[in-house]
Amino acid sequence: MEDAVTEVTGLAATAAGAGGYAYFAVYDGHGGAMGPEMWRRALEAGFARVDAEVMEAARAMKKGMVGSTAVVAVVAEKWIVVANCGDSRAVLSRGGVAVPLSIDHKPDRPDELRRVEALGGRILCWDCPRVLGVLSTSRSFGDYLLKPYVSSDPELTVTGRTEKDEFLILASDGLWDVISSEMACRVIGKCLEVLASDGYPCGVANSAAKEAAAVLVRLAISRGSVDNISVVVVKL
């Protein structure tokens, strides 16, 4: 399964286009107005539904190791809700500082290791730590042969927005395997600065963000990433 990205703006906006929310997501495959708490509940329910649908389809195809990670961000005027399941990642650049909005679900993360072992599973290390020696992330949709050790439950964060917030990066592990959050924020910040100096009008800020994301993908490839790479940059 290839990587996929989703970008939807103007959710629940007024007829004049005011207010509303924006939804951004990165999925990394292998084999009315709502407040932040309502978005949390909606995202949790959505993740559970997607997991059930993926497992049903995988069983029909007899593919027990089909699955996907996901990192999702809902951006509103005053806050950002991030839901993460797996080793894709969300990072906020705030005043030039990289602020993590998610923590990768790696099998050797201490709390994830304890969770898997409490369920009777084991983490085995070949080229890297893997659940039962197979999967290098401890949470994902699907992968029904590794249930219940591999969970589809998302971790959610709610972050208040400030005037210092510059942009948000969502990316799959193909990027983060070779580029740190700090470096990614520096690269995107510089790209957006250069693109602005080149005369990008305000109305095409989204195009500048997409160009900056493409630069980050090319940098990851040049640094030896061999995985699929998906990057979404959101100017705030």
C-alpha positions as CSV (number, residue, x, y, z in Angstrom):
1,M,0.0,0.0,0.0
2,E,1.4,3.4,-0.9
3,D,1.4,6.6,1.2
4,A,-1.6,8.9,0.9
5,V,-2.4,12.4,2.0
6,T,-5.6,14.4,2.6
7,E,-6.2,18.1,2.8
8,V,-9.7,19.5,3.4
9,T,-10.3,23.2,4.3
10,G,-13.4,25.2,5.1
11,L,-15.2,22.5,7.2
12,A,-18.2,24.0,9.0
13,A,-17.4,27.5,7.7
14,T,-20.1,30.2,7.4
15,A,-21.6,31.0,4.1
16,A,-19.2,33.9,3.8
17,G,-16.3,31.6,4.3
18,A,-15.5,32.7,7.9
19,G,-14.4,30.5,10.7
20,G,-14.5,26.7,10.2
21,Y,-11.8,24.1,10.4
22,A,-9.1,22.5,8.3
23,Y,-8.3,18.8,8.2
24,F,-4.9,17.4,7.2
25,A,-3.7,13.8,7.3
26,V,-0.8,11.6,6.3
27,Y,-1.4,7.8,5.9
28,D,1.6,5.4,5.5
29,G,0.4,2.0,4.3
30,H,2.4,-1.3,4.4
31,G,1.5,-4.4,3.0
32,G,-21.9,22.5,12.8
33,A,-19.1,23.9,15.0
34,M,-17.2,21.4,17.1
35,G,-14.9,22.1,20.0
36,P,-11.6,20.3,20.6
37,E,-13.1,17.6,22.8
38,M,-15.8,16.8,20.2
39,W,-13.0,16.5,17.6
40,R,-11.1,14.2,20.0
41,R,-14.2,11.9,20.3
42,A,-14.9,12.1,16.5
43,L,-11.3,11.2,15.7
44,E,-11.2,8.3,18.1
45,A,-14.5,6.9,16.7
46,G,-13.2,7.4,13.2
47,F,-10.0,5.5,13.8
48,A,-11.9,2.6,15.3
49,R,-14.2,2.5,12.3
50,V,-11.3,2.7,9.8
51,D,-9.5,-0.1,11.6
52,A,-12.6,-2.4,11.4
53,E,-13.1,-1.7,7.7
54,V,-9.4,-2.3,6.9
55,M,-9.4,-5.6,8.8
56,E,-12.7,-6.7,7.1
57,A,-11.2,-6.0,3.7
58,A,-7.9,-7.7,4.6
59,R,-9.6,-10.8,5.8
60,A,-11.6,-11.0,2.6
61,M,-8.3,-10.8,0.6
62,K,-6.6,-13.2,3.1
63,K,-3.9,-10.6,3.8
64,G,-3.2,-10.5,7.5
65,M,-0.4,-8.0,7.3
66,V,-2.1,-5.2,5.3
67,G,-2.3,-2.0,7.3
68,S,-1.5,1.7,7.6
69,T,-0.3,4.3,10.1
70,A,-2.0,7.7,10.2
71,V,-1.4,11.1,11.6
72,V,-4.3,13.6,11.4
73,A,-4.5,17.3,12.4
74,V,-7.7,19.4,12.7
75,V,-6.7,23.1,12.6
76,A,-9.1,25.7,14.1
77,E,-8.6,29.3,14.9
78,K,-7.5,28.8,18.5
79,W,-6.3,25.2,18.7
80,I,-4.9,22.2,16.8
81,V,-6.0,18.6,17.6
82,V,-3.7,15.9,16.4
83,A,-4.5,12.2,16.4
84,N,-1.6,9.7,15.8
85,C,-1.6,6.0,15.2
86,G,1.8,4.6,14.3
87,D,5.2,6.2,13.4
88,S,4.1,9.1,11.2
89,R,4.6,12.4,13.0
90,A,3.2,15.9,13.5
91,V,5.6,18.8,14.3
92,L,4.7,22.4,14.9
93,S,7.2,25.2,14.2
94,R,6.6,27.9,16.9
95,G,9.0,30.9,16.9
96,G,11.6,28.8,15.1
97,V,11.4,26.0,17.6
98,A,10.2,22.5,16.7
99,V,7.3,21.5,19.0
100,P,6.3,17.8,18.8
101,L,2.5,17.3,18.6
102,S,2.8,13.5,18.5
103,I,5.1,10.8,19.7
104,D,6.1,7.9,17.4
105,H,4.6,4.5,18.3
106,K,7.8,2.5,18.1
107,P,7.9,-1.0,19.6
108,D,10.8,-0.1,21.9
109,R,9.1,3.0,23.3
110,P,8.9,2.1,27.0
111,D,5.2,2.4,27.5
112,E,4.4,0.7,24.2
113,L,6.8,-2.2,25.1
114,R,5.0,-2.6,28.4
115,R,1.6,-2.5,26.7
116,V,2.6,-5.2,24.2
117,E,4.2,-7.5,26.8
118,A,1.2,-7.1,29.2
119,L,-0.9,-8.6,26.4
120,G,1.4,-11.5,26.0
121,G,3.3,-10.3,23.0
122,R,7.0,-9.8,22.5
123,I,9.3,-7.3,20.8
124,L,12.1,-8.9,18.8
125,C,14.9,-7.0,17.3
126,W,16.3,-7.9,13.9
127,D,17.2,-4.9,11.8
128,C,15.1,-2.8,14.3
129,P,12.6,-3.6,17.1
130,R,9.5,-5.2,15.7
131,V,6.3,-6.5,17.2
132,L,6.7,-10.4,17.2
133,G,9.7,-9.7,15.0
134,V,7.4,-8.5,12.2
135,L,6.1,-4.9,12.3
136,S,8.3,-1.9,13.1
137,T,5.4,0.1,14.5
138,S,3.3,-0.8,17.5
139,R,0.1,0.9,16.3
140,S,-1.6,0.8,13.0
141,F,-4.9,0.2,11.2
142,G,-5.4,-3.4,10.0
143,D,-2.5,-5.9,10.5
144,Y,-5.1,-8.3,12.1
145,L,-2.6,-11.2,12.5
146,L,-0.8,-9.0,15.1
147,K,-3.9,-8.0,17.1
148,P,-4.2,-7.3,20.0
149,Y,-0.5,-6.4,20.3
150,V,-0.7,-3.8,17.4
151,S,-3.4,-1.4,18.4
152,S,-5.4,1.1,16.3
153,D,-6.1,3.4,19.3
154,P,-4.8,6.9,18.5
155,E,-3.0,9.2,20.9
156,L,-4.5,12.6,20.8
157,T,-3.1,16.1,21.7
158,V,-4.8,19.4,21.9
159,T,-2.5,22.4,21.5
160,G,-3.6,26.0,21.8
161,R,-2.4,28.3,19.0
162,T,-0.2,31.4,19.5
163,E,0.9,34.3,17.4
164,K,4.4,32.6,17.2
165,D,3.0,29.5,15.3
166,E,4.4,29.4,11.8
167,F,3.6,26.1,10.2
168,L,2.7,22.5,10.8
169,I,4.5,19.5,9.3
170,L,2.8,16.1,8.9
171,A,5.0,13.3,7.5
172,S,5.4,9.5,7.3
173,D,8.4,7.7,8.8
174,G,10.2,7.7,5.5
175,L,11.1,11.3,6.3
176,W,11.7,11.0,10.0
177,D,14.0,8.0,9.6
178,V,16.6,10.4,8.1
179,I,15.6,13.9,9.1
180,S,15.0,15.2,12.6
181,S,12.1,17.3,13.6
182,E,14.4,20.3,14.2
183,M,16.1,20.0,10.8
184,A,12.7,19.6,9.1
185,C,11.5,22.9,10.7
186,R,14.7,24.7,9.7
187,V,14.5,23.5,6.1
188,I,10.8,24.4,5.7
189,G,11.2,27.8,7.5
190,K,14.1,28.7,5.1
191,C,12.1,27.5,2.0
192,L,9.1,29.5,2.9
193,E,11.3,32.5,3.6
194,V,13.0,32.2,0.2
195,L,9.7,31.6,-1.7
196,A,8.2,34.7,0.0
197,S,11.2,36.8,-1.1
198,D,10.7,35.5,-4.7
199,G,7.4,37.3,-4.8
200,Y,4.8,34.6,-4.0
201,P,1.5,36.4,-3.5
202,C,-0.4,35.8,-0.3
203,G,-3.2,34.0,-2.2
204,V,-0.9,31.1,-3.2
205,A,0.5,30.4,0.2
206,N,-0.6,26.8,-0.2
207,S,1.5,26.5,-3.3
208,A,4.5,27.7,-1.4
209,A,3.9,25.1,1.3
210,K,3.6,22.4,-1.3
211,E,6.9,23.4,-2.9
212,A,8.6,23.5,0.6
213,A,7.2,20.0,1.3
214,A,8.7,18.8,-2.0
215,V,12.1,20.1,-1.0
216,L,11.9,18.1,2.2
217,V,11.1,14.9,0.3
218,R,14.0,15.4,-2.1
219,L,16.3,16.0,0.9
220,A,15.2,12.8,2.6
221,I,15.8,10.8,-0.6
222,S,19.3,12.4,-0.9
223,R,20.0,11.3,2.7
224,G,19.3,7.7,1.8
225,S,15.6,7.1,2.7
226,V,14.3,4.0,1.0
227,D,10.8,4.1,2.3
228,N,7.7,5.9,0.9
229,I,7.8,9.5,1.9
230,S,4.7,11.7,2.3
231,V,4.9,15.3,3.6
232,V,2.2,17.9,4.2
233,V,3.2,21.4,5.2
234,V,0.4,23.7,6.6
235,K,1.1,27.5,6.9
236,L,-0.6,28.9,10.0
